[in-house]
Amino acid sequence: MELVSNKFGIPLLGTVPYLKDIQKTKLSINQDSNSDNNKTANEFICSESFRSIATSIRFLNINAKLTNKLVITSTKPSEGKTTITAFIATTFADLGSKVLLIDADMRRPSIHKIFDLDNINGLSNLITDATLTIEDVLLKTSVPNLDIITAGIIPPDPVYLLSSNRMKEITKNIDLLNYDYVVFDAPPSETLADPKVLAKYCDLSLFLVT
């Protein structure tokens, strides 16, 4: 699998070898808590692959241009996009960055399942209920430095919500929270407009190619 960034003219940001049981690999890849001597071969391969991708993204900031909001998508469902997104967010957190992971796939939300969180209140609720604040839907995880906003209740028209003025306001308020990285997990882009709408709020669009 490959991650591609077109906005910055970079054809390839990194590769992730195909692992049949990648979802069973531990999300925490902090060297201090899980030394290389104790890692399985799959964990070591994942660890190095995602550190390489994280390093590539960091190098996009060499001219002091802040690139901290990322949207990740792929072509079709079941390509491993959400799992890859979760690993990238966790990698940044393990490397010491303060990270917010947002499940913007309000059609088939999965981030809450990966991190074993409830999905009662999330992004859709935040957009449709003006009385809610970001803090009301912000969830802490067992991974240090990593916070999550789940997708929330599945709405009838996700694109309408993502295109709303309320969503614009939310992204501006997120900027005030001083996260080093904000990572959006977007639906597949082959037949859906959601990733294109999300890209307007982000500094970088990453495309997973399998």
PyMOL commands that set and color helices and strands:
alter all, ss='L'
color gray80, all
select helices_A, chain A and resi 22-24+36-38+41-59+81-94+111-114+123-128+134-137+158-162+165-175+194-199
alter helices_A, ss='H'
color red, helices_A
select strands_A, chain A and resi 2-5+10-15+69-74+99-103+139-140+146-149+181-185+204-209
alter strands_A, ss='S'
color yellow, strands_A
deselect
rebuild
show_as cartoon
